[in-house]
């Protein structure tokens, strides 16, 4: 169900849930649970949610995403060694995930959920094009957001994006408006 205004034009339904930092496990779980609840209710959900299963001995910075259409879990971090301070994001893995998310937009989804509008998206890469494409098509978009990127989110949304508290009832109320 796509949102349109009275003139039949797509309305922007962009919302972000505030992350408190790079490893905010509670917001990641909230987004994952929200996506699961929507699927159980019969909504067609596209996008990705971070799955925070950290194996014994693994870095807490290891990142895996669940592609929400298929349920497939994919690793998007690379092992750089114990003394490394560089970015652990595997850009080729993110590119693969982006392709899957873009493909989900062709499946007439009801909502696009993105684990976070992060530095890649703020810099014009990552899942930014999928978010823009969904918004232009009138598909509601929910993304996680680190407060350090609020200005980038606001610029991306043209001032029309909402920032939501990380609370299940807040997400449910936004959903009523969005869908």
VOBA-1610 file (N, C-alpha, C; in pm, whole numbers, padded with zeros to 5 digits, always signed):
BEGIN
Unk+00085-00117+00000Unk+00000+00000+00000Unk+00089+00123+00000Unk+00090+00194-00110Unk+00177+00310-00122Unk+00102+00436-00081Unk+00173+00529-00022Unk+00113+00653+00025Unk+00115+00757-00085Unk+00000+00823-00106Unk-00007+00933-00200Unk-00084+01047-00136Unk-00058+01166-00186Unk-00136+01280-00139Unk-00265+01286-00219Unk-00346+01387-00198Unk-00475+01397-00266Unk-00461+01410-00417Unk-00346+01458-00464Unk-00323+01471-00607Unk-00264+01347-00670Unk-00249+01239-00593Unk-00194+01115-00646Unk-00042+01110-00646Unk+00022+01213-00590Unk+00168+01215-00583Unk+00216+01139-00460Unk+00332+01076-00470Unk+00387+01000-00356Unk+00421+01095-00242Unk+00377+01058-00120Unk+00412+01133+00001Unk+00538+01070+00060Unk+00624+01154+00117Unk+00743+01101+00184Unk+00705+01052+00322Unk+00731+00925+00348Unk+00709+00865+00478Unk+00843+00808+00523Unk+00929+00895+00569Unk+01063+00857+00612Unk+01075+00877+00762Unk+01117+00773+00831Unk+01136+00783+00976Unk+01263+00710+01015Unk+01328+00763+01116Unk+01450+00703+01169Unk+01434+00681+01318Unk+01484+00566+01363Unk+01487+00534+01505Unk+01627+00568+01553Unk+01636+00644+01659Unk+01767+00689+01708Unk+01850+00579+01770Unk+01967+00558+01713Unk+02071+00476+01775Unk+02148+00567+01870Unk+02199+00513+01978Unk+02281+00595+02066Unk+02428+00586+02029Unk+02462+00494+01941Unk+02601+00479+01899Unk+02616+00363+01803Unk+02737+00336+01763Unk+02766+00234+01662Unk+02724+00094+01705Unk+02724+00063+01833Unk+02692-00073+01876Unk+02567-00076+01964Unk+02466-00002+01926Unk+02343+00004+02003Unk+02258-00120+01975Unk+02283-00226+02051Unk+02217-00354+02029Unk+02066-00346+02051Unk+02021-00262+02144Unk+01879-00254+02174Unk+01799-00203+02055Unk+01848-00100+01985Unk+01778-00046+01869Unk+01781-00147+01756Unk+01894-00214+01737Unk+01901-00316+01633Unk+01797-00425+01659Unk+01785-00469+01782Unk+01686-00573+01817Unk+01545-00519+01801Unk+01522-00394+01838Unk+01390-00332+01822Unk+01349-00334+01674Unk+01441-00296+01585Unk+01412-00294+01442Unk+01387-00435+01391Unk+01469-00530+01433Unk+01452-00669+01392Unk+01317-00724+01439Unk+01282-00697+01565Unk+01153-00742+01619Unk+01036-00677+01547Unk+01048-00549+01518Unk+00942-00475+01448Unk+00919-00536+01310Unk+01027-00566+01239Unk+01016-00629+01107Unk+00948-00765+01118Unk+00986-00842+01219Unk+00925-00973+01240Unk+00777-00964+01269Unk+00739-00867+01353Unk+00597-00846+01385Unk+00518-00811+01259Unk+00575-00726+01176Unk+00506-00687+01052Unk+00487-00807+00960Unk+00590-00888+00946Unk+00579-01007+00861Unk+00472-01102+00914Unk+00468-01119+01046Unk+00366-01207+01107Unk+00225-01156+01080Unk+00210-01025+01067Unk+00079-00965+01040Unk+00047-00963+00891Unk+00137-01016+00809Unk+00109-01027+00666Unk+00162-00914+00580Unk+00236-00821+00640Unk+00294-00713+00560Unk+00412-00767+00480Unk+00430-00712+00361Unk+00546-00746+00278Unk+00657-00648+00313Unk+00759-00700+00380Unk+00867-00618+00434Unk+00993-00639+00351Unk+01051-00530+00305Unk+01179-00536+00235Unk+01284-00467+00319Unk+01410-00490+00284Unk+01518-00422+00354Unk+01606-00518+00430Unk+01677-00463+00529Unk+01770-00541+00610Unk+01765-00494+00755Unk+01791-00589+00845Unk+01801-00559+00988Unk+01927-00625+01041Unk+01994-00557+01131Unk+02117-00612+01187Unk+02085-00725+01284Unk+02160-00833+01269Unk+02146-00950+01356Unk+02270-00953+01443Unk+02253-00939+01571Unk+02367-00927+01661Unk+02397-01057+01732Unk+02442-01153+01657Unk+02489-01278+01715Unk+02640-01276+01707Unk+02704-01264+01818Unk+02849-01252+01821Unk+02906-01383+01873Unk+02966-01463+01784Unk+03023-01591+01827Unk+03135-01572+01928Unk+03158-01673+02009Unk+03265-01668+02107Unk+03398-01640+02037Unk+03471-01544+02088Unk+03601-01510+02032Unk+03595-01411+01917Unk+03475-01376+01871Unk+03462-01283+01759Unk+03463-01140+01811Unk+03493-01049+01723Unk+03492-00907+01757Unk+03348-00860+01773Unk+03325-00777+01872Unk+03190-00725+01891Unk+03150-00631+01779Unk+03246-00597+01693Unk+03218-00513+01577Unk+03175-00594+01456Unk+03175-00728+01468Unk+03129-00810+01357Unk+02984-00774+01326Unk+02954-00763+01197Unk+02820-00721+01156Unk+02759-00822+01061Unk+02635-00857+01087Unk+02559-00942+00997Unk+02422-00880+00979Unk+02368-00891+00858Unk+02237-00838+00827Unk+02145-00949+00781Unk+02020-00941+00824Unk+01917-01030+00772Unk+01844-00956+00661Unk+01842-01016+00542Unk+01765-00960+00431Unk+01620-01000+00461Unk+01534-00900+00477Unk+01402-00923+00534Unk+01302-00990+00441Unk+01326-00988+00312Unk+01235-01055+00220Unk+01257-01206+00223Unk+01384-01246+00224Unk+01417-01389+00218Unk+01451-01451+00354Unk+01492-01368+00449Unk+01537-01418+00579Unk+01684-01459+00579Unk+01751-01443+00467Unk+01892-01481+00455Unk+01979-01386+00539Unk+02073-01445+00616Unk+02165-01366+00698Unk+02301-01362+00630Unk+02356-01242+00618Unk+02484-01222+00548Unk+02580-01140+00633Unk+02703-01183+00637Unk+02810-01111+00707Unk+02850-00991+00622Unk+02861-00872+00683Unk+02905-00754+00608Unk+03031-00691+00666Unk+03093-00762+00759Unk+03218-00710+00814Unk+03332-00801+00770Unk+03450-00745+00772Unk+03569-00821+00735Unk+03663-00827+00855Unk+03738-00934+00864Unk+03832-00954+00973Unk+03961-00880+00940Unk+03996-00781+01019Unk+04117-00702+00995Unk+04229-00732+01092Unk+04204-00816+01187Unk+04306-00849+01286Unk+04284-00774+01416Unk+04340-00827+01525Unk+04313-00772+01659Unk+04364-00630+01681Unk+04470-00587+01614Unk+04524-00453+01638Unk+04472-00347+01543Unk+04383-00383+01454Unk+04335-00291+01352Unk+04239-00189+01410Unk+04248-00067+01357Unk+04153+00037+01398Unk+04074+00086+01276Unk+04091+00023+01161Unk+04022+00063+01039Unk+03877+00017+01038Unk+03805+00062+00938Unk+03664+00025+00921Unk+03653-00122+00886Unk+03569-00193+00957Unk+03551-00336+00935Unk+03443-00367+00832Unk+03375-00265+00780Unk+03271-00287+00682Unk+03331-00342+00554Unk+03276-00451+00506Unk+03316-00511+00379Unk+03230-00446+00270Unk+03288-00353+00195Unk+03210-00276+00098Unk+03151-00364-00012Unk+03219-00472-00050Unk+03162-00560-00153Unk+03042-00636-00098Unk+03046-00674+00029Unk+02931-00740+00091Unk+02813-00643+00101Unk+02841-00518+00135Unk+02735-00417+00142Unk+02676-00394+00003Unk+02758-00395-00099Unk+02710-00378-00236Unk+02616-00493-00273Unk+02651-00615-00233Unk+02564-00731-00259Unk+02430-00715-00188Unk+02434-00674-00063Unk+02312-00651+00015Unk+02228-00543-00051Unk+02292-00437-00096Unk+02221-00328-00163Unk+02145-00380-00285Unk+02208-00467-00362Unk+02141-00527-00477Unk+02018-00605-00438Unk+02026-00680-00329Unk+01910-00756-00281Unk+01797-00664-00236Unk+01835-00557-00167Unk+01734-00462-00120Unk+01668-00393-00239Unk+01749-00352-00336Unk+01694-00288-00457Unk+01595-00384-00525Unk+01631-00513-00534Unk+01543-00612-00597Unk+01411-00625-00520Unk+01416-00612-00387Unk+01293-00624-00308Unk+01194-00513-00341Unk+01246-00400-00389Unk+01157-00288-00425Unk+01073-00320-00547Unk+01114-00418-00625Unk+01038-00462-00741Unk+00931-00564-00704Unk+00925-00604-00576Unk+00831-00706-00531Unk+00709-00648-00462Unk+00681-00521-00484Unk+00562-00456-00430Unk+00554-00468-00278Unk+00661-00429-00211Unk+00665-00435-00065Unk+00578-00324-00004Unk+00539-00345+00120Unk+00459-00246+00193Unk+00545-00146+00267Unk+00663-00188+00309Unk+00751-00103+00389Unk+00896-00147+00365Unk+00985-00049+00368Unk+01129-00077+00359Unk+01190-00044+00494Unk+01260-00141+00550Unk+01328-00122+00678Unk+01478-00138+00655Unk+01553-00041+00701Unk+01699-00041+00685Unk+01760-00031+00824Unk+01856-00121+00852Unk+01914-00125+00987Unk+01971+00009+01030Unk+02032+00082+00937Unk+02075+00217+00974Unk+02108+00301+00853Unk+02077+00427+00866Unk+02124+00530+00775Unk+02257+00571+00836Unk+02365+00515+00783Unk+02497+00534+00843Unk+02587+00622+00760Unk+02715+00613+00789Unk+02813+00696+00720Unk+02813+00672+00570Unk+02800+00545+00529Unk+02795+00516+00385Unk+02679+00590+00318Unk+02562+00585+00380Unk+02445+00651+00324Unk+02459+00803+00329Unk+02514+00854+00438Unk+02536+00999+00449Unk+02631+01049+00340Unk+02724+00961+00299Unk+02820+00997+00195Unk+02769+00966+00054Unk+02642+00928+00041Unk+02582+00903-00089Unk+02597+00762-00141Unk+02641+00670-00056Unk+02664+00532-00099Unk+02574+00437-00018Unk+02613+00311-00014Unk+02540+00211+00064Unk+02396+00196+00018Unk+02305+00200+00111Unk+02163+00178+00082Unk+02088+00307+00051Unk+02159+00416+00035Unk+02096+00547+00010Unk+02004+00544-00113Unk+02050+00483-00222Unk+01967+00482-00343Unk+01840+00401-00323Unk+01847+00292-00248Unk+01728+00212-00221Unk+01629+00291-00135Unk+01679+00362-00037Unk+01593+00445+00047Unk+01524+00552-00038Unk+01601+00618-00123Unk+01546+00724-00209Unk+01442+00667-00306Unk+01473+00553-00363Unk+01380+00491-00459Unk+01249+00452-00390Unk+01258+00395-00271Unk+01137+00359-00197Unk+01055+00483-00163Unk+01121+00586-00113Unk+01050+00708-00075Unk+00982+00771-00197Unk+01051+00773-00311Unk+00993+00830-00432Unk+00872+00751-00480Unk+00870+00621-00450Unk+00758+00535-00490Unk+00644+00537-00388Unk+00660+00612-00279Unk+00555+00618-00177Unk+00558+00503-00079Unk+00668+00429-00076Unk+00683+00318+00019Unk+00740+00374+00149Unk+00673+00353+00261Unk+00728+00402+00388Unk+00864+00339+00416Unk+00954+00420+00473Unk+01090+00377+00505Unk+01116+00402+00653Unk+01166+00299+00720Unk+01211+00311+00859Unk+01358+00272+00863Unk+01441+00356+00922Unk+01585+00329+00931Unk+01634+00358+01072Unk+01740+00290+01111Unk+01810+00325+01234Unk+01898+00446+01204Unk+01930+00524+01305Unk+02009+00645+01285Unk+02091+00679+01408Unk+02220+00698+01389Unk+02308+00748+01494Unk+02288+00899+01503Unk+02271+00954+01624Unk+02250+01098+01637Unk+02358+01184+01570Unk+02478+01131+01555Unk+02585+01206+01489Unk+02552+01234+01342Unk+02457+01159+01286Unk+02421+01176+01145Unk+02284+01242+01127Unk+02231+01305+01232Unk+02101+01370+01222Unk+02097+01474+01111Unk+02202+01555+01098Unk+02204+01658+00994Unk+02205+01597+00855Unk+02280+01489+00838Unk+02283+01421+00707Unk+02146+01362+00676Unk+02079+01303+00775Unk+01945+01248+00756Unk+01848+01359+00717Unk+01854+01470+00789Unk+01765+01582+00761Unk+01787+01636+00620Unk+01914+01647+00580Unk+01944+01695+00444Unk+01892+01596+00340Unk+01913+01468+00363Unk+01868+01365+00271Unk+01715+01370+00256Unk+01645+01387+00366Unk+01498+01386+00366Unk+01438+01521+00328Unk+01521+01621+00307Unk+01468+01753+00274Unk+01384+01811+00386Unk+01418+01775+00510Unk+01345+01825+00626Unk+01212+01752+00652Unk+01180+01651+00571Unk+01052+01581+00585Unk+01062+01448+00659Unk+01181+01410+00702Unk+01198+01285+00774Unk+01171+01303+00922Unk+01115+01201+00982Unk+01087+01204+01126Unk+01197+01130+01200Unk+01219+01169+01324Unk+01308+01095+01412Unk+01222+01043+01527Unk+01223+00911+01543Unk+01138+00845+01642Unk+01220+00795+01760Unk+01156+00793+01876Unk+01218+00732+01993Unk+01222+00581+01974Unk+01320+00518+02032Unk+01336+00373+02022Unk+01240+00305+02120Unk+01114+00300+02080Unk+01008+00248+02164Unk+00908+00174+02075Unk+00875+00049+02107Unk+00782-00026+02021Unk+00649+00044+01997Unk+00592+00109+02098Unk+00463+00176+02078Unk+00476+00296+01985Unk+00590+00365+01988Unk+00614+00477+01896Unk+00620+00425+01753Unk+00688+00312+01732Unk+00696+00254+01598Unk+00558+00211+01549Unk+00478+00152+01636Unk+00343+00109+01597Unk+00256+00228+01560Unk+00267+00338+01635Unk+00190+00458+01602Unk+00234+00518+01469Unk+00366+00519+01444Unk+00417+00568+01315Unk+00364+00479+01203Unk+00362+00350+01225Unk+00315+00256+01124Unk+00169+00283+01085Unk+00086+00315+01183Unk-00054+00346+01153Unk-00064+00464+01056Unk+00020+00563+01075Unk+00022+00678+00985Unk+00082+00643+00851Unk+00188+00565+00853Unk+00262+00533+00731Unk+00186+00438+00639Unk+00114+00343+00696Unk+00043+00246+00614Unk-00107+00271+00613
//
